[in-house]
């Protein structure tokens, strides 16, 4: 019986419920045990090259392939191997010929199909039994890999902060996680503060000062080298930058927008504020802005105003000294009010009426505490430290005059800059 089924592929249903498949290689001497080579148990290649099954364990036996069919497969495999060798020889001959004779299209196509067939034979012509020897034990190999230890090693970081110092507090988006010195919001203190008190956008307190303390500070500054001309240049520059931004900045000052080039009127009085206004007009003119300087009292010139006017006359800006010219002035895009100081009581009615009639925004430069007489503005630019301003001065902007800290100390002021990285900051009533 063993010789009859030798070489056949059989499938055996065992009484224990398992299924064994393989090729019959023979039986034991007592003819009670069947020997299968290249066995599969329950569809999985068996670990050993052979398996022995006793006759008493066999519930059913099925022949999958007879030995004649297997011989045919073996013969076909031999034919495939012969074709391989022949095709390899042909390829070698073609390679030798290709050194001397260029390939034609037909040669290339035949070579393609030959290579394609060789790849198929090499891939599918080998029996699976020769490749799969034994089943891979996943559980055994997985046990060799300590995932937890590897994960801890991979994600371990140096303990920069001792665990006992780590806080469980929850922080807001604007709070600092690292401990630092608390911010002192009162960085400026004055010996005699005025009524109002201001704060910056960062919450720093800026006290207002009296007119007497302010003049004391400015006199000390001028005595130590920061002359009135240099002060006019600083605040004139700050006013110029504010006007440029309020006019639209880079969107308005584009070479392609020549038909919309802005016009700015600067109203100037015969005082320190008027000199700052003329300085601003000169700097605006250097940007191509069409400027018009209006003198409220053409017959009065302070030395500061005279110096600024001597430079302004070299610009393309216009100068108005009579009320008749003022009435013919068209609505500008912006108006700078530099008319009054603490000693100014009244302003020309013509200028006041004209300022009230324009629709453009008004910005005052260094106005008095109570504002420019009879004129209310939207913005006010003030130097160094603010006075206690009235509502007619609009929104207050503070300009950094670059006064040395020691000069503040000479005036009795404890000072630390509230400007941060800016030269002009807005102030709000505290």
C-alpha positions in Angstrom: 0.0 0.0 0.0 2.9 2.3 0.8 4.4 1.8 -2.6 1.1 2.4 -4.3 0.6 5.8 -2.8 4.3 6.8 -2.7 4.9 10.1 -4.3 1.3 11.2 -4.0 0.1 14.3 -2.3 -2.5 13.4 0.3 -4.8 15.2 2.7 -5.5 13.4 6.0 -8.3 14.2 8.4 -7.1 13.0 11.9 -9.4 11.9 14.6 -8.2 14.8 16.8 -9.7 17.3 14.3 -6.4 18.3 12.7 -5.7 18.2 9.0 -2.3 17.0 7.7 -1.1 17.4 4.1 2.0 16.2 2.4 3.8 13.9 0.0 3.8 10.1 0.9 7.3 8.9 1.2 6.6 5.5 2.7 5.6 3.6 5.8 7.4 2.2 8.8 8.4 -1.4 9.0 5.4 -2.5 10.9 3.1 -0.8 8.3 1.2 0.9 11.1 2.6 4.4 10.5 2.4 6.6 7.4 5.4 8.9 6.7 4.8 12.2 4.9 7.5 14.6 3.7 7.2 18.4 3.2 4.1 18.2 5.6 1.6 21.0 6.3 -0.5 20.8 9.5 -3.7 22.8 9.5 -2.5 24.8 6.5 0.9 25.8 8.1 4.2 24.2 7.1 5.3 21.7 9.7 8.5 22.4 11.7 10.1 19.1 10.8 10.9 17.9 7.3 8.8 14.7 7.9 5.8 13.7 10.0 4.6 10.2 11.0 0.9 9.5 11.4 -0.3 6.2 12.9 -3.1 4.4 11.1 -5.3 4.6 14.2 -5.2 8.4 14.0 -6.5 8.6 10.4 -10.2 9.3 10.1 -10.1 10.0 6.3 -7.5 10.2 3.6 -7.8 12.0 0.3 -5.4 12.0 -2.7 -4.8 15.5 -3.8 -2.4 14.7 -6.7 -1.2 11.4 -8.0 2.4 10.7 -8.6 1.8 10.7 -12.4 0.6 14.3 -12.3 3.6 15.2 -10.2 5.9 13.6 -12.7 4.3 15.7 -15.4 4.9 18.8 -13.3 8.5 17.7 -12.8 8.9 17.2 -16.5 7.4 20.7 -17.2 9.8 22.2 -14.7 12.6 20.5 -16.7 11.3 22.0 -19.9 11.2 25.4 -18.2 14.8 25.0 -17.1 15.8 24.0 -20.6 14.1 27.0 -22.1 15.9 29.2 -19.5 19.3 27.8 -20.6 18.4 28.3 -24.3 17.2 31.8 -23.8 20.3 32.7 -21.7 22.5 31.3 -24.6 20.6 33.4 -27.1 21.0 36.5 -24.9 24.7 36.0 -24.7 24.8 35.6 -28.5 22.8 38.8 -28.9 25.1 40.7 -26.6 28.1 39.6 -28.6 26.4 40.7 -31.8 25.3 44.0 -30.4 28.9 45.1 -30.0 29.2 45.1 -33.7 25.7 45.4 -35.1 23.2 48.0 -33.8 19.8 46.7 -32.5 16.7 47.0 -34.6 13.2 47.5 -33.4 12.3 43.8 -33.8 15.4 42.8 -31.9 14.5 45.1 -29.1 10.9 43.8 -28.9 11.9 40.1 -28.9 14.5 40.8 -26.3 11.8 42.4 -24.1 9.5 39.4 -24.3 12.4 37.0 -23.6 13.4 38.9 -20.5 9.8 39.2 -19.4 9.4 35.4 -19.6 12.6 34.8 -17.8 11.4 37.0 -14.9 8.1 35.2 -14.7 9.9 31.8 -14.7 12.3 33.0 -12.0 9.4 34.3 -9.9 6.8 31.7 -10.3 8.8 28.6 -11.4 10.1 27.8 -7.9 8.0 25.6 -5.6 6.8 27.2 -2.3 7.9 24.0 -0.5 11.5 25.0 -1.3 11.1 28.5 0.2 9.0 28.0 3.3 10.9 25.7 5.7 9.3 26.5 9.0 6.6 28.7 10.6 7.8 32.0 12.0 7.1 32.2 15.8 5.8 35.7 16.3 5.2 35.4 20.0 8.7 34.1 20.7 10.3 36.9 18.8 8.0 39.5 20.2 9.0 38.4 23.7 12.6 39.2 22.9 11.7 42.9 22.3 11.2 44.9 25.5 9.0 47.7 24.2 8.7 49.5 27.5 12.5 49.7 28.0 13.1 50.8 24.4 10.4 53.5 24.7 11.8 54.9 28.0 15.3 55.0 26.5 14.0 56.7 23.3 12.1 59.4 25.1 14.3 59.9 28.1 15.4 63.6 28.5 17.7 65.2 30.9 16.0 66.5 34.1 16.8 70.2 33.6 14.4 71.3 36.4 14.3 69.3 39.7 11.0 67.6 40.2 10.4 69.2 43.5 10.6 72.6 41.9 8.1 71.9 39.1 4.8 73.8 39.8 1.4 72.5 38.9 0.0 76.0 38.4 -1.9 76.7 35.2 -0.7 79.8 33.3 -2.6 82.1 30.9 -1.3 82.8 27.4 0.1 86.1 28.4 1.8 84.9 31.6 5.4 83.9 32.0 6.1 80.3 33.0 9.6 81.1 34.4 9.7 83.0 37.6 11.1 86.5 37.1 11.1 89.8 38.9 7.7 91.4 39.0 7.2 94.4 36.7 7.3 97.7 38.4 4.5 99.6 36.7 5.5 102.9 38.2 8.9 103.5 36.6 8.5 107.3 36.6 8.0 109.4 39.7 7.9 113.2 39.9 8.3 115.5 42.9 5.1 117.4 42.1 2.6 115.5 39.9 -0.3 117.2 38.2 -3.9 116.1 38.3 -4.1 113.5 35.6 -2.2 110.2 35.4 -1.7 108.2 32.3 -0.8 104.7 31.4 0.7 103.1 28.3 -0.6 100.2 26.3 1.7 97.9 28.4 0.2 99.2 31.6 3.1 101.4 32.7 2.1 104.5 34.7 3.3 107.9 33.3 2.4 110.8 35.7 1.7 114.2 34.4 3.9 117.1 35.4 3.2 120.8 36.0 4.2 123.6 33.6 6.9 124.8 36.1 8.6 121.4 36.3 8.4 121.1 32.6 10.2 124.4 31.9 12.8 123.4 34.5 13.4 120.2 32.7 13.7 121.9 29.3 16.1 124.5 30.6 18.3 121.8 32.1 18.2 119.9 28.8 19.2 123.0 26.8 22.0 123.9 29.2 23.5 120.5 28.7 23.6 120.5 24.9 20.1 119.4 23.7 19.3 122.8 22.1 15.9 124.0 21.1 16.7 123.5 17.4 17.6 119.8 18.1 14.4 119.4 20.1 12.4 120.9 17.3 13.9 118.4 14.9 13.1 115.4 17.1 9.4 116.3 17.7 9.1 117.5 14.1 10.3 114.1 12.9 7.8 112.3 15.2 5.0 114.5 14.0 6.0 113.7 10.4 5.9 110.0 11.0 2.5 110.2 12.6 1.0 112.3 9.7 2.5 109.9 7.1 0.9 106.9 8.9 -2.5 108.7 9.4 -2.5 109.6 5.7 -2.3 105.9 4.7 1.4 105.1 4.9 2.8 103.0 2.1 -0.6 102.5 0.5 -1.0 106.3 0.0 2.7 107.1 -0.7 3.0 104.9 -3.8 4.6 106.4 -7.0 1.6 105.1 -8.9 -0.8 107.2 -6.8 0.4 110.6 -8.0 -3.2 111.7 -8.7 -4.0 111.2 -5.0 -0.9 112.8 -3.5 -1.8 114.2 -0.1 -2.1 117.9 0.9 -1.3 119.0 4.5 -1.9 122.4 6.0 0.2 123.4 9.0 -1.2 126.3 11.2 1.7 128.0 13.0 1.9 130.6 15.7 4.8 132.8 16.8 6.0 130.5 19.5 7.9 127.2 20.2 5.0 125.1 19.0 4.9 127.1 15.7 8.6 126.4 15.1 7.9 122.7 15.6 5.0 123.0 13.1 7.2 124.6 10.4 9.9 121.9 11.0 7.2 119.2 10.4 6.1 120.9 7.2 9.6 120.9 5.9 10.1 117.2 6.6 6.7 116.4 5.1 7.7 118.3 1.9 10.8 116.1 1.6 8.4 113.1 1.1 6.6 114.9 -1.7 3.6 116.0 0.4 2.0 119.2 -0.8 2.4 121.4 2.3 0.9 124.8 3.1 2.2 126.8 6.1 -0.2 129.3 7.5 1.2 132.0 9.9 -1.3 133.2 12.4 0.7 136.4 13.1 2.9 137.1 10.2 4.6 140.1 11.8 5.9 138.2 14.8 8.9 135.9 14.6 10.7 134.2 17.4 14.3 133.1 16.8 13.3 129.5 16.6 10.5 130.2 14.1 12.8 132.4 12.0 15.4 129.6 11.7 12.8 127.0 10.7 11.2 129.4 8.1 14.6 130.0 6.5 14.9 126.3 5.7 11.2 125.9 4.7 11.5 128.5 2.0 13.8 126.2 0.0 11.0 123.6 -0.3 8.2 123.6 -2.9 5.7 124.2 0.0 3.4 127.2 0.0 3.3 130.0 2.6 0.1 131.9 3.5 0.3 135.1 5.5 -3.1 136.8 4.8 -6.7 135.9 5.6 -7.7 136.4 2.0 -5.5 133.5 0.8 -6.8 131.3 3.6 -10.4 131.5 2.3 -9.4 130.3 -1.1 -7.6 127.3 0.4 -9.2 123.9 -0.6 -9.9 121.2 1.9 -6.7 119.4 2.7 -6.2 115.7 3.7 -4.7 116.6 7.1 -4.2 119.7 9.3 -1.4 120.2 11.8 -2.2 122.7 14.5 0.9 124.4 16.0 -0.7 127.7 17.1 -0.6 128.0 20.9 1.6 127.6 24.0 0.8 128.3 27.7 0.9 132.1 27.1 -1.5 132.1 24.1 -5.0 133.5 24.9 -6.7 133.9 21.6 -6.3 132.7 18.0 -7.3 134.7 14.8 -11.0 134.3 14.0 -10.2 133.6 10.4 -8.0 130.7 11.3 -10.4 129.3 13.9 -13.4 129.5 11.5 -11.4 127.8 8.7 -10.1 125.1 11.0 -13.7 124.3 12.1 -14.9 124.2 8.5 -12.5 121.6 7.2 -13.4 117.9 7.2 -9.8 116.7 7.6 -8.5 115.4 11.0 -6.6 117.8 13.1 -3.4 117.0 15.1 -1.9 119.5 17.6 1.9 119.7 18.3 2.8 120.5 22.0 -0.5 122.2 22.8 -1.2 123.9 26.2 -3.0 122.0 29.0 -6.4 123.5 28.2 -6.0 123.0 24.4 -5.7 125.4 21.5 -8.2 128.3 22.1 -11.5 127.7 20.3 -10.1 124.7 18.4 -10.6 121.0 19.3 -8.3 118.4 17.7 -8.4 114.6 17.3 -4.8 114.0 18.3 -2.0 115.7 20.2 1.7 115.0 20.1 3.5 116.1 23.3 7.2 115.9 24.3 9.0 113.9 27.0 6.4 113.9 29.9 2.7 115.0 29.6 0.9 117.8 31.2 -2.6 117.3 32.6 -4.5 117.8 29.3 -8.1 118.6 28.7 -10.4 116.6 26.4 -10.2 119.2 23.7 -6.6 117.9 23.0 -8.0 114.6 21.8 -5.9 111.4 22.1 -2.5 112.1 23.6 0.7 110.7 22.0 4.0 110.9 23.8 7.3 111.6 22.0 10.7 110.3 23.2 12.9 113.4 23.2 16.0 111.4 24.0 16.7 113.3 27.2 19.5 111.7 29.2 18.5 110.0 32.5 20.8 112.1 34.5 19.1 115.3 33.3 15.8 113.9 34.7 17.5 113.2 38.0 18.8 116.8 38.1 15.2 117.9 37.8 14.2 115.6 40.7 12.5 113.1 38.4 13.1 109.3 38.8 12.9 108.1 35.3 12.9 104.8 33.4 11.9 104.9 29.7 8.3 103.7 29.1 8.8 103.7 25.3 10.1 100.2 24.8 11.3 100.0 21.2 9.1 102.9 19.9 9.7 106.6 19.6 6.0 107.6 20.0 3.5 105.8 22.2 -0.2 106.5 23.0 -1.3 107.5 26.5 -4.6 106.7 28.2 -6.1 108.3 31.3 -5.5 106.1 34.3 
